[in-house]
Every structure is written in structure tokens, then in C-alpha cells.
Amino acid sequence: MEGGRYKSERRKWDAFAGDYKGGVYSVTASPLKTQRVVDRVPDGEVLIVGCGSETYLQQALIAQRDVKILATDFSRRMLEVAAEDFSDPNLQYANIDTRTLAQSKKLNGRTFDSAVAVNSIIPTVRSDVLRMYKSIFDVLKPGGQFVGYFPAFEFVRDIAAMQPRVRSIVDMSEARVFDTTDYQCFHTAGLLHKELSEVGFGSIEVRWVGVEDCEEYAQLYSIYPSQVVAATLWEHFVVAHKPMLSSVSQYDSDSDAIVTAKSQARASNSVEIAGGNTQVEYYSSREVTPELLDEISLYYRYVFNNMNGHYLVFPKNCKFLSPQQVFNVAEKESV
């Protein structure tokens, strides 16, 4: 049964590959959005899952990083179009389903320093989201990271509550939207934290990203001639880490700063980390639910889950771009 469903999905995307630019807006067509990914991907072995036919990301990574890239997709036609558009000695394309990466003979046990997914974790059924996350987790090296964009369900959900036309294409119970070829699983901040954590990821950072300039909005509107649709195309930008295997992890150097930040938070329910209006609110793991994370993420830019399962919530005016920067400041403030 699953095999038949997967074949059907592949056929739909194969047929769509020829006119992909005309029917779907590629997030990586935005230089700002592509650069955000590049900034978080270090040199090394990089896996791009569900790469599709567009090659903006591959070109940017090879131009700016010392990387060897394996770009995969379950649509053979998508890969053919991508390979015609851009090739490089440090870039390889492979016809592999994201749900079965570790089992693929084409990988032959290869592991990666980073994995990237740009709106490609969108299977037709929710259970496959976990399969994809687990598959990616299994082929990352210890300490490796998973970076990507995920279509945000929160805004679609809110618009659907007001617009019957939109409501007819939304599956509220499974956070799915009928888009492009079939129903696709979208994501809320709460679901991202819950599902990524379930397969083993830690240090999960989630950030809202919307339309960032007039050029991007014009491209969106040319493909989706509806201001309602274009305005709801928000993304979650996510960075998650695979823990180190040993008891001494790459995060141990931050442990004192984490403890200091948490102890301050317990005492005051917030941690002053910049001396101004920028604060970090503290929530224990027992207090946090997916619903609370969804609510928090509407008003805050970052939600960071450290390796011990505690949440630090960064206001939208927070200027820090990484957990490391936050911990560095927290450590200085505690002296």
C-alpha cells in the first residue's frame, strides 16, 4: 500500500518538474533566505534532501564554503532538470527517497556534517514526517546539524478560520494543506519541537521568516495571484543538532553559562542578557507544550531548546543570531 502511494507521489512530482518555476515559488530564489542557510552550514559533507529542480542553494554553498554536496530527491525528473542547470565536481545528485536515506545502497554508509531541507519535508501523511526526520538523523555525524525551511501552518490555519475558500483545502487535524500536487504536511513551531525531539535532535532553534523584500513579494504574487495566499506564505527557519555520542559533547564548554542562565531565570523568571530591553524568558520543560510553543512563536523570534530540554524564549528585538552568542553574553553578565 505504501509503495503504491510513494510511486503516485513520485509520478506527480516528475510530471510537475518541467514547469516548476511557473507553478511553485522556490524559497531559495530569495538571496536573503539562501544566505541564511549558507551562514549556518559549516565546511564539510553536506546533504540536501528533496533538492527539487532549483539550484540556488547548491551554487551558493559551493561558492562560499568548502563543501562536498550530495543533493537528493525521490523525483528522477527533478534531478535531471537540476543537473542540467548546474553541475560541479563537488556536487553529486542521487535519486533517493528522504524516508529511506540510511537504507539506500547509493549512500553506502556515508554520513554528513550537515543536512539541509528547504520546504521538502512535506509528505502527504503526518507519520512520514517522523520517518524523514529519523532518516536524516541517522545519516548525520555525531554533532551534525539539520538546517532548513518548513512551511508554517499557523498562518494558513488562521486564514482558513476566516476564509471558506481556504478552509476547503486545509486539514486541521493533521496540519496539512492541499498544495501543488496533493495534500502536504505543514508545520507549527510546536510540532517542529515535538517531532524533531522525538527522533533525537536537540538544541532546536525555530524562527519565523516571512516575505523579506518587495522583489520577493512580486515573485510570489506572480505565481500566486492572491494577496491572501502570498501574505500567508510564512516559513519556520530551523536549526537542530544531533548530540555527540560521548558524554563529553560539543556543548560542554557552554555548560556553566547554561547553568548560570537557568539559575538566574528561576530567581527572576527572566534573564537580562543585553542590559536593555532584550530579555530571555525561561520555561521549564514541564511547562512547555506544543500549544504553548505555537502561541509563543507568534510573538517571539526564536525558541531555543538546549540539550537538557529547557526553553529560552527570545523576543523579536533580540539581536543574537545563535545560541553560542547568547551563552557568551550570559556568561559575561554573570561575572
Contacts in CASP RR format, 6 or more apart in sequence:
PFRMAT RR
TARGET T0000
AUTHOR 0000-0000-0000
METHOD contacts of the structure
MODEL  1
MEGGRYKSERRKWDAFAGDYKGGVYSVTASPLKTQRVVDRVPDGEVLIVG
CGSETYLQQALIAQRDVKILATDFSRRMLEVAAEDFSDPNLQYANIDTRT
LAQSKKLNGRTFDSAVAVNSIIPTVRSDVLRMYKSIFDVLKPGGQFVGYF
PAFEFVRDIAAMQPRVRSIVDMSEARVFDTTDYQCFHTAGLLHKELSEVG
FGSIEVRWVGVEDCEEYAQLYSIYPSQVVAATLWEHFVVAHKPMLSSVSQ
YDSDSDAIVTAKSQARASNSVEIAGGNTQVEYYSSREVTPELLDEISLYY
RYVFNNMNGHYLVFPKNCKFLSPQQVFNVAEKESV
5 124 0 8 1.000
5 125 0 8 1.000
6 74 0 8 1.000
6 97 0 8 1.000
6 99 0 8 1.000
9 74 0 8 1.000
9 123 0 8 1.000
9 124 0 8 1.000
9 181 0 8 1.000
9 182 0 8 1.000
10 74 0 8 1.000
10 75 0 8 1.000
10 76 0 8 1.000
12 181 0 8 1.000
12 182 0 8 1.000
13 74 0 8 1.000
13 75 0 8 1.000
13 77 0 8 1.000
13 78 0 8 1.000
13 181 0 8 1.000
14 75 0 8 1.000
14 76 0 8 1.000
14 77 0 8 1.000
14 78 0 8 1.000
15 77 0 8 1.000
16 23 0 8 1.000
16 24 0 8 1.000
16 180 0 8 1.000
16 181 0 8 1.000
17 52 0 8 1.000
17 53 0 8 1.000
17 75 0 8 1.000
17 77 0 8 1.000
17 78 0 8 1.000
17 80 0 8 1.000
17 81 0 8 1.000
18 53 0 8 1.000
18 77 0 8 1.000
18 81 0 8 1.000
20 26 0 8 1.000
20 52 0 8 1.000
20 53 0 8 1.000
20 54 0 8 1.000
20 78 0 8 1.000
20 81 0 8 1.000
21 54 0 8 1.000
22 223 0 8 1.000
23 180 0 8 1.000
23 223 0 8 1.000
24 180 0 8 1.000
24 223 0 8 1.000
25 219 0 8 1.000
25 220 0 8 1.000
25 223 0 8 1.000
25 224 0 8 1.000
25 233 0 8 1.000
26 54 0 8 1.000
26 56 0 8 1.000
26 118 0 8 1.000
27 33 0 8 1.000
27 118 0 8 1.000
27 119 0 8 1.000
27 149 0 8 1.000
27 235 0 8 1.000
28 34 0 8 1.000
28 37 0 8 1.000
28 54 0 8 1.000
28 56 0 8 1.000
28 57 0 8 1.000
28 60 0 8 1.000
28 118 0 8 1.000
29 54 0 8 1.000
29 56 0 8 1.000
29 216 0 8 1.000
29 219 0 8 1.000
30 212 0 8 1.000
30 213 0 8 1.000
30 216 0 8 1.000
32 212 0 8 1.000
32 213 0 8 1.000
32 216 0 8 1.000
33 149 0 8 1.000
33 209 0 8 1.000
33 212 0 8 1.000
33 235 0 8 1.000
34 56 0 8 1.000
34 57 0 8 1.000
34 60 0 8 1.000
35 60 0 8 1.000
36 209 0 8 1.000
36 237 0 8 1.000
37 57 0 8 1.000
37 60 0 8 1.000
37 116 0 8 1.000
37 118 0 8 1.000
37 147 0 8 1.000
37 148 0 8 1.000
37 149 0 8 1.000
38 57 0 8 1.000
38 60 0 8 1.000
38 61 0 8 1.000
38 64 0 8 1.000
38 65 0 8 1.000
39 321 0 8 1.000
40 145 0 8 1.000
40 147 0 8 1.000
40 239 0 8 1.000
41 61 0 8 1.000
41 65 0 8 1.000
41 67 0 8 1.000
41 114 0 8 1.000
41 116 0 8 1.000
41 145 0 8 1.000
41 147 0 8 1.000
42 65 0 8 1.000
42 113 0 8 1.000
42 114 0 8 1.000
43 65 0 8 1.000
43 66 0 8 1.000
43 67 0 8 1.000
43 113 0 8 1.000
44 65 0 8 1.000
44 66 0 8 1.000
44 67 0 8 1.000
44 68 0 8 1.000
44 113 0 8 1.000
44 114 0 8 1.000
45 67 0 8 1.000
45 68 0 8 1.000
45 70 0 8 1.000
45 110 0 8 1.000
45 111 0 8 1.000
45 112 0 8 1.000
45 113 0 8 1.000
45 114 0 8 1.000
45 141 0 8 1.000
46 61 0 8 1.000
46 65 0 8 1.000
46 67 0 8 1.000
46 68 0 8 1.000
46 69 0 8 1.000
46 70 0 8 1.000
46 112 0 8 1.000
46 113 0 8 1.000
46 114 0 8 1.000
46 115 0 8 1.000
46 116 0 8 1.000
47 69 0 8 1.000
47 70 0 8 1.000
47 72 0 8 1.000
47 101 0 8 1.000
47 112 0 8 1.000
47 114 0 8 1.000
47 115 0 8 1.000
47 116 0 8 1.000
47 136 0 8 1.000
47 139 0 8 1.000
48 57 0 8 1.000
48 58 0 8 1.000
48 69 0 8 1.000
48 70 0 8 1.000
48 71 0 8 1.000
48 72 0 8 1.000
48 115 0 8 1.000
48 116 0 8 1.000
48 117 0 8 1.000
48 118 0 8 1.000
49 72 0 8 1.000
49 73 0 8 1.000
49 98 0 8 1.000
49 101 0 8 1.000
49 115 0 8 1.000
49 116 0 8 1.000
49 117 0 8 1.000
49 120 0 8 1.000
49 121 0 8 1.000
49 132 0 8 1.000
49 136 0 8 1.000
50 71 0 8 1.000
50 72 0 8 1.000
50 73 0 8 1.000
50 74 0 8 1.000
50 78 0 8 1.000
50 98 0 8 1.000
50 117 0 8 1.000
50 120 0 8 1.000
51 57 0 8 1.000
51 58 0 8 1.000
51 71 0 8 1.000
51 72 0 8 1.000
51 73 0 8 1.000
51 78 0 8 1.000
51 79 0 8 1.000
51 82 0 8 1.000
51 93 0 8 1.000
51 120 0 8 1.000
52 73 0 8 1.000
52 75 0 8 1.000
52 78 0 8 1.000
52 79 0 8 1.000
52 81 0 8 1.000
52 82 0 8 1.000
52 120 0 8 1.000
53 78 0 8 1.000
53 79 0 8 1.000
53 81 0 8 1.000
53 82 0 8 1.000
53 85 0 8 1.000
54 82 0 8 1.000
54 85 0 8 1.000
55 82 0 8 1.000
55 85 0 8 1.000
55 86 0 8 1.000
57 116 0 8 1.000
57 118 0 8 1.000
58 69 0 8 1.000
58 71 0 8 1.000
58 82 0 8 1.000
58 86 0 8 1.000
58 88 0 8 1.000
58 91 0 8 1.000
59 86 0 8 1.000
61 67 0 8 1.000
61 69 0 8 1.000
62 69 0 8 1.000
62 88 0 8 1.000
62 90 0 8 1.000
62 91 0 8 1.000
67 90 0 8 1.000
68 90 0 8 1.000
68 92 0 8 1.000
69 90 0 8 1.000
69 91 0 8 1.000
69 92 0 8 1.000
70 92 0 8 1.000
70 93 0 8 1.000
70 94 0 8 1.000
70 107 0 8 1.000
70 110 0 8 1.000
70 112 0 8 1.000
71 79 0 8 1.000
71 82 0 8 1.000
71 91 0 8 1.000
71 92 0 8 1.000
71 93 0 8 1.000
71 94 0 8 1.000
72 93 0 8 1.000
72 94 0 8 1.000
72 95 0 8 1.000
72 96 0 8 1.000
72 98 0 8 1.000
72 101 0 8 1.000
73 79 0 8 1.000
73 82 0 8 1.000
73 93 0 8 1.000
73 95 0 8 1.000
73 96 0 8 1.000
73 120 0 8 1.000
74 95 0 8 1.000
74 96 0 8 1.000
74 97 0 8 1.000
74 98 0 8 1.000
75 95 0 8 1.000
76 95 0 8 1.000
79 93 0 8 1.000
79 94 0 8 1.000
79 95 0 8 1.000
82 93 0 8 1.000
83 93 0 8 1.000
94 104 0 8 1.000
94 106 0 8 1.000
94 107 0 8 1.000
95 106 0 8 1.000
96 104 0 8 1.000
96 106 0 8 1.000
96 107 0 8 1.000
97 104 0 8 1.000
98 117 0 8 1.000
98 120 0 8 1.000
98 121 0 8 1.000
98 132 0 8 1.000
98 135 0 8 1.000
98 136 0 8 1.000
99 123 0 8 1.000
99 128 0 8 1.000
99 131 0 8 1.000
99 132 0 8 1.000
99 135 0 8 1.000
100 135 0 8 1.000
101 107 0 8 1.000
101 135 0 8 1.000
101 136 0 8 1.000
101 138 0 8 1.000
101 139 0 8 1.000
102 109 0 8 1.000
102 135 0 8 1.000
102 138 0 8 1.000
102 139 0 8 1.000
107 139 0 8 1.000
109 139 0 8 1.000
110 139 0 8 1.000
111 139 0 8 1.000
111 140 0 8 1.000
111 141 0 8 1.000
112 139 0 8 1.000
112 140 0 8 1.000
112 141 0 8 1.000
112 144 0 8 1.000
113 140 0 8 1.000
113 141 0 8 1.000
113 144 0 8 1.000
113 145 0 8 1.000
114 140 0 8 1.000
114 144 0 8 1.000
114 145 0 8 1.000
114 146 0 8 1.000
114 147 0 8 1.000
115 136 0 8 1.000
115 139 0 8 1.000
115 140 0 8 1.000
115 145 0 8 1.000
115 146 0 8 1.000
115 147 0 8 1.000
116 146 0 8 1.000
116 147 0 8 1.000
116 148 0 8 1.000
117 136 0 8 1.000
117 146 0 8 1.000
117 147 0 8 1.000
117 148 0 8 1.000
117 149 0 8 1.000
117 150 0 8 1.000
118 148 0 8 1.000
118 149 0 8 1.000
119 149 0 8 1.000
119 150 0 8 1.000
119 151 0 8 1.000
119 235 0 8 1.000
121 129 0 8 1.000
121 132 0 8 1.000
121 133 0 8 1.000
121 150 0 8 1.000
121 185 0 8 1.000
121 187 0 8 1.000
122 151 0 8 1.000
122 179 0 8 1.000
122 184 0 8 1.000
122 185 0 8 1.000
122 186 0 8 1.000
123 129 0 8 1.000
123 131 0 8 1.000
123 132 0 8 1.000
123 184 0 8 1.000
123 185 0 8 1.000
124 176 0 8 1.000
124 182 0 8 1.000
124 183 0 8 1.000
124 184 0 8 1.000
124 185 0 8 1.000
125 174 0 8 1.000
125 185 0 8 1.000
126 174 0 8 1.000
126 175 0 8 1.000
126 176 0 8 1.000
126 185 0 8 1.000
128 185 0 8 1.000
129 185 0 8 1.000
129 187 0 8 1.000
129 195 0 8 1.000
130 195 0 8 1.000
130 198 0 8 1.000
130 199 0 8 1.000
133 195 0 8 1.000
133 196 0 8 1.000
133 198 0 8 1.000
133 199 0 8 1.000
133 201 0 8 1.000
134 199 0 8 1.000
136 146 0 8 1.000
137 146 0 8 1.000
137 199 0 8 1.000
137 200 0 8 1.000
137 201 0 8 1.000
137 242 0 8 1.000
140 146 0 8 1.000
140 242 0 8 1.000
141 242 0 8 1.000
142 242 0 8 1.000
142 243 0 8 1.000
142 244 0 8 1.000
142 245 0 8 1.000
142 246 0 8 1.000
143 241 0 8 1.000
143 242 0 8 1.000
143 243 0 8 1.000
143 244 0 8 1.000
143 249 0 8 1.000
143 250 0 8 1.000
144 241 0 8 1.000
144 242 0 8 1.000
145 239 0 8 1.000
145 240 0 8 1.000
145 241 0 8 1.000
145 242 0 8 1.000
146 196 0 8 1.000
146 201 0 8 1.000
146 238 0 8 1.000
146 239 0 8 1.000
146 240 0 8 1.000
146 241 0 8 1.000
146 242 0 8 1.000
147 238 0 8 1.000
147 239 0 8 1.000
148 237 0 8 1.000
148 238 0 8 1.000
148 239 0 8 1.000
149 209 0 8 1.000
149 235 0 8 1.000
149 236 0 8 1.000
149 237 0 8 1.000
149 238 0 8 1.000
150 186 0 8 1.000
150 187 0 8 1.000
150 192 0 8 1.000
150 235 0 8 1.000
150 236 0 8 1.000
150 238 0 8 1.000
151 177 0 8 1.000
151 184 0 8 1.000
151 186 0 8 1.000
151 187 0 8 1.000
151 233 0 8 1.000
151 235 0 8 1.000
151 236 0 8 1.000
152 186 0 8 1.000
152 187 0 8 1.000
152 188 0 8 1.000
152 208 0 8 1.000
152 234 0 8 1.000
152 235 0 8 1.000
152 236 0 8 1.000
153 175 0 8 1.000
153 177 0 8 1.000
153 186 0 8 1.000
153 187 0 8 1.000
153 188 0 8 1.000
153 191 0 8 1.000
154 188 0 8 1.000
154 189 0 8 1.000
154 234 0 8 1.000
154 294 0 8 1.000
154 297 0 8 1.000
154 298 0 8 1.000
155 231 0 8 1.000
155 232 0 8 1.000
155 234 0 8 1.000
156 166 0 8 1.000
156 170 0 8 1.000
156 177 0 8 1.000
156 186 0 8 1.000
156 232 0 8 1.000
157 170 0 8 1.000
157 172 0 8 1.000
157 175 0 8 1.000
159 166 0 8 1.000
159 228 0 8 1.000
159 232 0 8 1.000
160 166 0 8 1.000
160 167 0 8 1.000
160 170 0 8 1.000
160 172 0 8 1.000
161 167 0 8 1.000
163 228 0 8 1.000
166 228 0 8 1.000
169 177 0 8 1.000
169 178 0 8 1.000
169 179 0 8 1.000
170 176 0 8 1.000
170 177 0 8 1.000
170 178 0 8 1.000
171 177 0 8 1.000
171 183 0 8 1.000
174 185 0 8 1.000
175 185 0 8 1.000
175 186 0 8 1.000
175 187 0 8 1.000
175 188 0 8 1.000
175 191 0 8 1.000
176 183 0 8 1.000
176 184 0 8 1.000
176 185 0 8 1.000
176 186 0 8 1.000
177 183 0 8 1.000
177 184 0 8 1.000
177 186 0 8 1.000
178 184 0 8 1.000
187 236 0 8 1.000
188 290 0 8 1.000
188 293 0 8 1.000
188 294 0 8 1.000
188 297 0 8 1.000
189 206 0 8 1.000
189 236 0 8 1.000
189 293 0 8 1.000
189 294 0 8 1.000
189 296 0 8 1.000
189 297 0 8 1.000
189 303 0 8 1.000
190 290 0 8 1.000
190 291 0 8 1.000
190 293 0 8 1.000
190 294 0 8 1.000
190 297 0 8 1.000
191 290 0 8 1.000
192 204 0 8 1.000
192 206 0 8 1.000
192 236 0 8 1.000
192 238 0 8 1.000
193 204 0 8 1.000
193 206 0 8 1.000
193 288 0 8 1.000
193 290 0 8 1.000
193 293 0 8 1.000
193 303 0 8 1.000
193 305 0 8 1.000
194 290 0 8 1.000
196 202 0 8 1.000
196 204 0 8 1.000
196 238 0 8 1.000
196 240 0 8 1.000
197 204 0 8 1.000
197 305 0 8 1.000
200 242 0 8 1.000
200 243 0 8 1.000
201 240 0 8 1.000
201 241 0 8 1.000
201 242 0 8 1.000
202 240 0 8 1.000
202 241 0 8 1.000
202 242 0 8 1.000
202 243 0 8 1.000
202 305 0 8 1.000
202 306 0 8 1.000
202 307 0 8 1.000
202 309 0 8 1.000
203 239 0 8 1.000
203 240 0 8 1.000
203 241 0 8 1.000
203 251 0 8 1.000
203 304 0 8 1.000
203 305 0 8 1.000
203 306 0 8 1.000
203 307 0 8 1.000
203 323 0 8 1.000
204 238 0 8 1.000
204 239 0 8 1.000
204 240 0 8 1.000
204 241 0 8 1.000
204 303 0 8 1.000
204 304 0 8 1.000
204 305 0 8 1.000
205 238 0 8 1.000
205 239 0 8 1.000
205 240 0 8 1.000
205 302 0 8 1.000
205 303 0 8 1.000
205 304 0 8 1.000
205 305 0 8 1.000
205 323 0 8 1.000
206 236 0 8 1.000
206 237 0 8 1.000
206 238 0 8 1.000
206 293 0 8 1.000
206 297 0 8 1.000
206 302 0 8 1.000
206 303 0 8 1.000
207 236 0 8 1.000
207 237 0 8 1.000
207 238 0 8 1.000
207 301 0 8 1.000
207 302 0 8 1.000
208 234 0 8 1.000
208 235 0 8 1.000
208 236 0 8 1.000
208 237 0 8 1.000
208 297 0 8 1.000
208 301 0 8 1.000
209 234 0 8 1.000
209 235 0 8 1.000
209 236 0 8 1.000
209 237 0 8 1.000
210 233 0 8 1.000
210 234 0 8 1.000
210 235 0 8 1.000
211 217 0 8 1.000
211 220 0 8 1.000
211 230 0 8 1.000
211 231 0 8 1.000
211 233 0 8 1.000
217 230 0 8 1.000
220 230 0 8 1.000
220 233 0 8 1.000
221 227 0 8 1.000
221 230 0 8 1.000
224 230 0 8 1.000
224 233 0 8 1.000
236 297 0 8 1.000
241 307 0 8 1.000
243 249 0 8 1.000
243 307 0 8 1.000
244 250 0 8 1.000
244 251 0 8 1.000
249 307 0 8 1.000
251 258 0 8 1.000
251 306 0 8 1.000
251 307 0 8 1.000
254 323 0 8 1.000
254 324 0 8 1.000
254 327 0 8 1.000
256 331 0 8 1.000
257 327 0 8 1.000
257 328 0 8 1.000
257 330 0 8 1.000
257 331 0 8 1.000
257 334 0 8 1.000
258 306 0 8 1.000
258 308 0 8 1.000
258 327 0 8 1.000
260 330 0 8 1.000
260 331 0 8 1.000
260 334 0 8 1.000
261 271 0 8 1.000
261 273 0 8 1.000
261 280 0 8 1.000
261 282 0 8 1.000
261 312 0 8 1.000
261 327 0 8 1.000
261 330 0 8 1.000
261 334 0 8 1.000
262 282 0 8 1.000
262 310 0 8 1.000
264 271 0 8 1.000
264 272 0 8 1.000
264 334 0 8 1.000
265 271 0 8 1.000
265 280 0 8 1.000
265 281 0 8 1.000
265 282 0 8 1.000
265 312 0 8 1.000
266 282 0 8 1.000
269 281 0 8 1.000
269 282 0 8 1.000
270 279 0 8 1.000
270 280 0 8 1.000
270 281 0 8 1.000
270 282 0 8 1.000
271 279 0 8 1.000
271 280 0 8 1.000
271 282 0 8 1.000
271 312 0 8 1.000
271 330 0 8 1.000
271 333 0 8 1.000
272 279 0 8 1.000
272 333 0 8 1.000
273 279 0 8 1.000
273 280 0 8 1.000
273 320 0 8 1.000
273 326 0 8 1.000
273 329 0 8 1.000
273 330 0 8 1.000
273 333 0 8 1.000
274 319 0 8 1.000
274 329 0 8 1.000
275 333 0 8 1.000
277 315 0 8 1.000
277 317 0 8 1.000
278 314 0 8 1.000
278 315 0 8 1.000
278 317 0 8 1.000
278 318 0 8 1.000
278 319 0 8 1.000
279 315 0 8 1.000
280 312 0 8 1.000
280 313 0 8 1.000
280 314 0 8 1.000
280 318 0 8 1.000
280 326 0 8 1.000
280 330 0 8 1.000
281 312 0 8 1.000
281 313 0 8 1.000
282 310 0 8 1.000
282 311 0 8 1.000
282 312 0 8 1.000
282 313 0 8 1.000
283 292 0 8 1.000
283 310 0 8 1.000
283 311 0 8 1.000
283 313 0 8 1.000
284 310 0 8 1.000
284 311 0 8 1.000
285 309 0 8 1.000
285 310 0 8 1.000
285 311 0 8 1.000
288 311 0 8 1.000
293 303 0 8 1.000
293 311 0 8 1.000
296 303 0 8 1.000
296 313 0 8 1.000
297 303 0 8 1.000
299 315 0 8 1.000
299 316 0 8 1.000
300 313 0 8 1.000
300 314 0 8 1.000
300 315 0 8 1.000
300 316 0 8 1.000
301 314 0 8 1.000
301 315 0 8 1.000
301 316 0 8 1.000
301 318 0 8 1.000
302 313 0 8 1.000
302 314 0 8 1.000
302 318 0 8 1.000
302 320 0 8 1.000
303 311 0 8 1.000
303 313 0 8 1.000
303 314 0 8 1.000
304 311 0 8 1.000
304 312 0 8 1.000
304 313 0 8 1.000
304 314 0 8 1.000
304 323 0 8 1.000
304 326 0 8 1.000
305 311 0 8 1.000
306 312 0 8 1.000
306 323 0 8 1.000
312 326 0 8 1.000
314 320 0 8 1.000
314 326 0 8 1.000
320 326 0 8 1.000
320 329 0 8 1.000
END
